[in-house]
Amino acid sequence: MLFGVRGGAGDRRDLLTLTGSQSVGTVARRLTIEGQNVWRGDAVAIPGEGESGIAGLFPLNMFKTVYICNSQGYIEFE
């Protein structure tokens, strides 16, 4: 899910959340972590202004394990 994307193509759909609804589209993207392509496909594109410093969200179920070290500010994915 990507925030602040202009011109999301594909079928327009309504995304419903607890805070309301938004018309969304899709954009072709790939997710690369440390030079490895982890995922390639269509991402949900939410138009409008995104929050500063935040490009989007991705589902953690793509990984076997996820470790978040809050004190040192890093994340490990397996």
N, C-alpha and C positions, 0 to 999 in steps of 0.2 A: 504494500500500500504506500503510494507516494503522495506527498502533500505539495500543493502549490504548482501543479503541473498544468501547463496550457495545452489545449488541443488533444486531450485524450481521445483516441479513436475507438473503433469497435462499437458494439451495441451499447447505447446509453442505458443505464439502469439506475434505480434509486437504491442507495445504501441507507438502511434504517439502523439507527442506534438509539440508546436510551436518551440521548440529547437532541434527537431530531432526525431529519433525513437530508440527503444530499444527492444530486445527480452526479454520477461518476461514469468514466469510460475506462479504457485500457491503453497501456503503452508497452511496447516491447522493451525489455531490459534484461540485464544479466547482473548477477551478484558475484563479485570477485573478492575473495579474502586472501591476503598474502599471496597474490599472484595466481591463485587457483580459482577457476570458474566453479562456483558451488551450485548455481542455479541460472537457468536461462528460460525466459518465457514472458507472458503478459502479466503486468502488474496493474492493480487497480489504481487509477489516477484521479485524485481529488483536486478539482480546480480551485483557484482562489489563492489568497495569501497563506503560505505555510508559516509555522512558528519558526522564529529565527534559530538557526543552528540545527534544526531537525528536518531531515529530508523525507523520512517515512518510517514504516514499521515492516517487519517481516516475521513470519511464524516460526517460533522456536522449535516446533515439532519437525523441522527439517533436519535437526541434529540429534545425535544419540544422547549427548550430554551437553549441558551449558553450565559453566562455572563463572560466577560474577564475583570479583574481588573489589568490593567497594572501597576499602581502605587504601589500595594502591591504584585504583582506577583502571582496571582492565577486565576483559572477558575472554574466556577460553571456550572454543567450540570443538566438539568431536563429532 
